[in-house]
Amino acid sequence: MRYSNLRVISHAAVLATLAFFGGCGGSGDAITNSDGTPVASKIGHVFVIVLENEDFSDSFAANSAAPYLAQTLSAQGALLQNYYGIGHNSLDNYIAMLSGQGPNRTTQADCQNFVEFSGGAPTAQNGQSKGSGCVYPSTVPSLPDQLTTAKLSWKAYMEDMGNTPTRETASCGHPTIGSKDGTQVATADDQYATRHNPFVYFHAVIDDQASCDARVVNLSKLDADLGDAGSTANFIFITPNLCHDGHDSPCANGEAGGLASINDFLKVWVPKILAAPAFKQDGLLIISFDESNGILSDSSACCGEGPSTNVLFPGIAGPGGGKVGAVLLSPFIKAGTISTTDYNHYSMLRSVEDLFGLPYLGYAGLDGQASFGADVFTNKQPELPPKP
């Protein structure tokens, strides 16, 4: 189905989805962690780590330079073999994860200048705003808006943000609107990239300075927040710096970069997340890549993706961002699970919205999108709160 088609979510469809999640895989059976701690019936904490620019065939190869991801973590959770980016280059993928908005010409170019989005509010047609630009007006909703309205917490952790205060602040870091983005190239001391921080591309987030400062913070804050379930946000988004996400190789500070630095980053942070009380209680960790290794490498798509409201080819040279794969870990997932179902970033947003009982935003509501289901949650189907 092309993106020009209208998505209508009926009450009956929602009830059918709830019945599916509640009725598969022995959802009534209680489960515990390996240390005996009980697991809740619903997923209440979602962690997302986004990495950069790798083809599935490289990241998850038998001889992958990231064996902790390709072998260790895949064996502990679920490997989604047919998970796709939605476009090229980076930024349009990140924005899609939070809002369901498709690419426009400026986000496809990674917003070299931090300019306003010029266009209208989302239309009834797939919830898309017609126009181009970077910073979406407050009339364009995003997942942070939804979570706040639902009285659920969220937090974004950005590695290196604020290392060089003359480039960006240590919280809610972004260029002045209308100015050139000085974080497009890493330095040895500061490898933060605004274009990998989707939260600051929404006025509804950055216009509330106090809230943004408290919620969009440096990665160094995560250690303390993981110490207690009460201090761990319901939704956590983690962006490594341009070296540790694999984007640069070699890196500005002399590190190897690429999959090797991805491997090192994950070996530090994933065990901390998996050991956190919130994760053990009701957690889901999603690890994926924004896009494939480049426009010419792979611009394929899944899930009915085609021409969107603002661009003919979301992948510039094709319909999508290529096959990147994803690994999901949770007490609700059996070790060694493999899924061949087609998913993309809109599917991830849709799944998070299902888990928290939120309406679908933008292309997350398309007929061609699927939420993570029984192919992923193989240990126990999490209960879903009702949709409003």
Wavefront OBJ file of the C-alpha trace (Angstrom):
o trace
v 0.000 0.000 0.000
v 1.351 3.407 -0.925
v 1.646 6.164 1.644
v -1.089 8.131 -0.074
v -3.703 5.828 1.413
v -5.643 6.853 4.479
v -5.280 4.831 7.659
v -8.442 4.493 9.723
v -8.116 2.789 13.098
v -11.413 1.310 14.162
v -12.407 0.350 17.681
v -12.862 -3.220 16.471
v -9.320 -3.308 15.105
v -7.937 -2.135 18.418
v -9.880 -4.819 20.278
v -8.597 -7.437 17.856
v -5.036 -6.323 18.508
v -5.577 -6.513 22.251
v -7.061 -9.972 21.915
v -4.045 -11.089 19.881
v -1.537 -9.893 22.455
v -3.567 -11.199 25.341
v -4.341 -14.571 23.816
v -1.038 -15.870 22.423
v 1.812 -17.747 23.983
v 0.439 -18.363 27.460
v 0.201 -14.719 28.395
v -1.406 -15.572 31.712
v 1.639 -17.483 32.953
v 3.841 -15.594 35.395
v 7.513 -15.289 34.456
v 10.626 -14.485 36.448
v 14.150 -13.373 35.662
v 17.080 -15.764 35.987
v 17.737 -14.362 39.465
v 14.171 -15.132 40.523
v 12.855 -11.550 40.484
v 9.277 -11.321 39.201
v 8.355 -9.771 35.850
v 5.265 -7.595 35.470
v 2.482 -8.435 33.037
v 3.037 -5.279 30.955
v 6.121 -3.669 29.470
v 6.601 -0.395 31.292
v 10.153 0.622 30.341
v 11.431 0.790 26.757
v 15.105 1.477 25.994
v 16.236 2.321 22.450
v 19.847 2.455 21.245
v 20.350 3.732 17.698
v 23.528 2.957 15.777
v 24.684 4.193 12.380
v 25.068 3.239 8.753
v 25.589 -0.513 8.535
v 24.121 -3.156 6.251
v 22.534 -6.175 7.915
v 24.857 -8.458 5.971
v 27.873 -6.816 7.625
v 26.597 -6.162 11.156
v 25.259 -9.674 11.684
v 27.718 -11.673 9.599
v 29.437 -14.685 11.123
v 32.681 -12.713 11.117
v 31.086 -9.405 12.174
v 33.416 -6.847 13.712
v 30.705 -6.443 16.374
v 30.454 -9.999 17.753
v 28.836 -8.810 20.988
v 25.884 -7.540 18.942
v 25.838 -10.172 16.209
v 26.367 -13.216 18.376
v 26.109 -12.582 22.128
v 23.103 -10.253 22.220
v 21.309 -11.927 19.322
v 21.566 -15.211 21.213
v 20.140 -13.606 24.369
v 17.080 -12.071 22.731
v 15.350 -11.722 19.370
v 17.083 -11.015 16.060
v 14.808 -9.204 13.615
v 16.355 -10.188 10.307
v 14.068 -8.050 8.127
v 14.158 -4.703 9.919
v 14.606 -1.667 7.614
v 15.474 1.994 7.758
v 12.860 4.241 6.177
v 15.131 6.549 4.200
v 18.472 8.186 3.631
v 20.324 10.013 5.085
v 20.342 9.879 8.907
v 17.974 12.529 10.214
v 14.781 11.474 8.463
v 15.110 8.056 10.124
v 15.464 9.533 13.600
v 12.495 11.861 13.109
v 10.400 8.926 11.867
v 11.135 6.993 15.077
v 9.605 9.760 17.198
v 6.800 11.124 15.051
v 5.935 8.951 12.066
v 6.731 11.921 9.814
v 8.252 10.903 6.493
v 11.364 12.454 4.926
v 11.428 15.866 3.339
v 14.161 17.342 1.162
v 15.853 19.113 4.062
v 15.832 16.231 6.534
v 17.122 13.947 3.782
v 20.131 16.285 3.607
v 20.599 16.054 7.417
v 19.629 19.702 7.989
v 22.994 21.352 7.420
v 21.265 24.535 8.575
v 18.973 24.344 11.585
v 15.949 25.942 9.934
v 12.227 25.988 10.626
v 9.943 23.478 8.929
v 7.917 25.445 6.411
v 4.546 23.834 6.012
v 1.232 23.171 7.634
v -0.077 21.049 10.452
v -0.496 17.307 9.836
v -3.305 16.466 7.441
v -5.845 13.707 7.825
v -3.930 11.831 5.136
v -1.516 9.678 7.136
v -0.883 12.493 9.610
v 1.798 14.064 7.428
v 2.818 17.723 7.330
v 3.357 18.910 3.777
v 6.451 21.054 3.376
v 10.170 21.024 4.059
v 12.568 22.000 6.813
v 13.977 20.823 10.121
v 12.278 22.041 13.284
v 8.625 21.010 13.266
v 6.022 23.391 14.709
v 4.219 22.557 17.931
v 1.216 21.459 15.875
v 3.182 18.371 14.796
v 2.880 15.769 17.570
v 5.636 13.409 18.611
v 6.096 10.515 21.004
v 7.396 12.797 23.801
v 4.138 14.779 23.604
v 2.114 11.588 23.818
v 4.047 10.250 26.778
v 3.799 13.509 28.685
v 0.035 13.686 28.074
v -0.314 10.107 29.297
v 1.675 11.001 32.440
v 4.522 8.720 31.393
v 8.159 9.768 31.636
v 10.750 9.975 28.878
v 14.404 10.870 28.663
v 17.047 11.109 25.945
v 20.729 10.479 26.638
v 23.237 11.919 24.168
v 26.897 10.969 24.386
v 29.332 13.935 24.313
v 26.575 16.566 24.246
v 28.043 19.675 25.860
v 31.666 18.519 25.824
v 32.473 21.754 23.987
v 30.051 24.363 25.379
v 30.733 26.767 22.500
v 29.238 24.161 20.125
v 26.217 23.062 22.145
v 24.954 23.017 25.706
v 25.145 19.920 27.892
v 21.353 19.619 27.946
v 18.852 20.168 25.126
v 21.822 20.893 22.862
v 21.038 22.282 19.419
v 22.067 25.160 17.140
v 20.235 28.460 17.164
v 17.318 28.289 14.760
v 18.362 29.644 11.388
v 22.061 29.037 11.965
v 24.492 26.559 10.455
v 24.736 23.274 12.364
v 28.266 23.220 13.744
v 27.967 19.619 14.943
v 27.950 18.048 11.481
v 31.645 17.158 11.854
v 33.135 15.603 14.988
v 36.117 16.981 16.876
v 38.528 15.022 19.048
v 36.853 16.395 22.185
v 33.206 16.490 21.072
v 31.617 13.906 18.764
v 27.984 14.834 19.455
v 25.797 15.287 16.355
v 22.549 17.227 16.578
v 21.166 15.277 13.594
v 21.243 12.110 15.712
v 19.134 13.725 18.439
v 15.583 13.794 17.052
v 14.049 15.399 20.145
v 15.431 18.853 19.350
v 13.673 18.946 15.971
v 10.269 19.521 17.589
v 9.192 22.905 18.934
v 6.935 21.170 21.439
v 10.120 19.832 23.065
v 12.625 22.688 22.764
v 10.203 25.529 23.501
v 9.811 24.265 27.066
v 13.414 24.958 28.049
v 13.198 23.641 31.592
v 11.602 20.401 30.497
v 14.041 19.930 27.634
v 17.027 20.606 29.880
v 15.784 18.006 32.358
v 14.983 15.349 29.771
v 17.512 15.681 26.931
v 20.797 15.182 28.743
v 24.342 13.885 28.460
v 24.778 10.107 28.500
v 26.793 10.392 31.707
v 23.473 10.875 33.567
v 22.216 7.401 32.673
v 24.236 5.443 35.227
v 22.557 7.089 38.199
v 19.081 6.959 36.628
v 19.335 3.200 36.095
v 19.975 2.607 39.800
v 16.322 2.587 40.757
v 13.126 1.817 38.817
v 11.599 5.028 40.121
v 14.335 7.140 38.534
v 14.279 5.271 35.209
v 12.034 6.865 32.590
v 9.340 4.823 30.863
v 10.911 5.601 27.489
v 14.663 6.036 27.102
v 16.439 6.943 23.866
v 20.233 6.556 23.737
v 22.455 8.043 21.048
v 26.181 7.217 21.123
v 28.629 9.756 19.752
v 29.770 9.737 16.114
v 32.497 7.234 16.943
v 30.625 4.798 19.184
v 27.557 4.663 16.935
v 29.788 3.468 14.089
v 29.290 6.517 11.882
v 32.945 7.551 11.697
v 35.850 5.269 10.895
v 38.435 6.175 11.977
v 37.179 8.593 14.600
v 38.211 12.169 15.303
v 39.837 11.082 18.570
v 41.810 8.253 16.987
v 39.523 5.352 17.876
v 38.791 2.714 15.253
v 35.118 3.574 14.780
v 32.732 1.486 12.703
v 31.517 -1.839 14.031
v 34.524 -2.206 16.325
v 33.597 0.898 18.326
v 29.927 -0.107 18.268
v 30.968 -3.383 19.868
v 32.924 -1.620 22.609
v 30.069 0.786 23.381
v 27.453 -1.952 23.639
v 29.672 -4.072 25.890
v 29.764 -1.183 28.371
v 26.151 -0.010 28.347
v 23.952 -3.010 27.553
v 24.928 -4.967 30.698
v 24.089 -1.884 32.777
v 20.628 -1.699 31.196
v 19.975 -5.425 31.557
v 20.954 -5.279 35.240
v 18.741 -2.265 35.958
v 15.734 -2.886 38.254
v 13.394 -1.251 35.712
v 14.512 -3.576 32.916
v 14.184 -6.671 35.075
v 10.738 -5.536 36.207
v 9.162 -4.875 32.806
v 11.786 -3.816 30.277
v 12.358 -3.977 26.532
v 15.652 -2.984 24.895
v 15.685 -2.249 21.152
v 19.028 -1.949 19.347
v 19.071 -1.025 15.686
v 20.680 1.137 13.014
v 19.263 4.263 11.415
v 20.016 3.265 7.808
v 22.136 0.969 5.671
v 25.695 1.766 4.671
v 24.632 4.330 2.100
v 22.327 5.384 -0.678
v 24.072 3.224 -3.269
v 24.594 0.313 -0.869
v 20.927 -0.368 -0.121
v 17.846 1.823 -0.518
v 15.328 -0.993 -0.244
v 12.198 -0.846 1.897
v 9.501 -2.957 3.449
v 6.031 -2.671 4.857
v 4.425 -0.971 1.850
v 6.757 2.018 1.917
v 6.707 4.070 -1.254
v 6.465 7.720 -2.276
v 5.674 9.855 0.751
v 3.973 13.210 1.093
v 7.114 15.284 0.582
v 9.502 13.125 -1.464
v 9.150 10.631 -4.281
v 11.975 8.407 -3.045
v 12.485 8.310 0.763
v 15.766 6.483 0.161
v 16.863 9.032 -2.500
v 17.954 6.183 -4.795
v 15.045 3.961 -3.819
v 11.997 3.566 -1.587
v 13.689 3.153 1.801
v 16.739 3.076 4.019
v 17.809 -0.503 3.432
v 17.886 -3.630 5.581
v 19.700 -3.017 8.863
v 18.351 -5.598 11.315
v 17.540 -5.152 14.989
v 18.070 -6.983 18.264
v 15.442 -6.901 21.026
v 16.004 -8.085 24.586
v 13.387 -8.454 27.290
v 12.151 -10.849 29.971
v 9.225 -11.282 27.568
v 11.535 -12.691 24.846
v 13.080 -16.159 24.772
v 16.794 -16.353 24.100
v 17.635 -17.229 20.506
v 14.399 -15.932 18.969
v 14.621 -15.170 15.243
v 11.935 -13.212 13.414
v 11.676 -12.882 9.650
v 8.670 -10.527 9.775
v 9.141 -7.225 7.955
v 9.556 -4.220 10.272
v 10.910 -0.683 9.996
v 11.241 2.434 12.161
v 7.547 3.225 11.778
v 6.842 -0.284 13.081
v 9.017 0.419 16.107
v 7.123 3.634 16.864
v 3.835 1.793 16.421
v 4.957 -0.956 18.798
v 6.007 1.518 21.485
v 2.656 3.269 21.132
v 0.877 -0.071 21.551
v 2.868 -0.902 24.677
v 1.962 2.439 26.272
v -1.631 2.628 24.974
v -1.023 5.618 22.679
v -2.598 6.503 19.312
v -0.539 5.923 16.179
v 1.332 8.906 14.771
v 1.931 9.487 11.086
v 3.082 6.500 9.077
v 3.063 4.298 12.180
v -0.661 3.923 11.476
v -0.372 2.635 7.915
v -2.041 -0.618 6.928
v 1.335 -2.040 5.899
v 2.859 -1.563 9.339
v 2.996 -4.356 11.878
v 3.587 -4.109 15.604
v 6.038 -6.455 17.288
v 3.962 -9.539 18.004
v 4.146 -13.237 18.836
v 7.172 -13.648 16.572
v 9.111 -11.347 18.944
v 7.514 -11.819 22.368
v 8.130 -15.548 22.504
v 8.379 -15.948 26.280
v 5.201 -14.096 27.203
v 2.898 -11.723 25.390
v 2.858 -8.401 27.267
v -0.557 -7.072 28.151
v -1.500 -3.893 26.291
v -3.287 -0.939 27.849
v -6.407 0.182 26.003
v -6.128 2.783 23.280
v -7.821 6.127 23.979
l 1 2 3 4 5 6 7 8 9 10 11 12 13 14 15 16 17 18 19 20 21 22 23 24 25 26 27 28 29 30 31 32 33 34 35 36 37 38 39 40 41 42 43 44 45 46 47 48 49 50 51 52 53 54 55 56 57 58 59 60 61 62 63 64 65 66 67 68 69 70 71 72 73 74 75 76 77 78 79 80 81 82 83 84 85 86 87 88 89 90 91 92 93 94 95 96 97 98 99 100 101 102 103 104 105 106 107 108 109 110 111 112 113 114 115 116 117 118 119 120 121 122 123 124 125 126 127 128 129 130 131 132 133 134 135 136 137 138 139 140 141 142 143 144 145 146 147 148 149 150 151 152 153 154 155 156 157 158 159 160 161 162 163 164 165 166 167 168 169 170 171 172 173 174 175 176 177 178 179 180 181 182 183 184 185 186 187 188 189 190 191 192 193 194 195 196 197 198 199 200 201 202 203 204 205 206 207 208 209 210 211 212 213 214 215 216 217 218 219 220 221 222 223 224 225 226 227 228 229 230 231 232 233 234 235 236 237 238 239 240 241 242 243 244 245 246 247 248 249 250 251 252 253 254 255 256 257 258 259 260 261 262 263 264 265 266 267 268 269 270 271 272 273 274 275 276 277 278 279 280 281 282 283 284 285 286 287 288 289 290 291 292 293 294 295 296 297 298 299 300 301 302 303 304 305 306 307 308 309 310 311 312 313 314 315 316 317 318 319 320 321 322 323 324 325 326 327 328 329 330 331 332 333 334 335 336 337 338 339 340 341 342 343 344 345 346 347 348 349 350 351 352 353 354 355 356 357 358 359 360 361 362 363 364 365 366 367 368 369 370 371 372 373 374 375 376 377 378 379 380 381 382 383 384 385 386 387 388
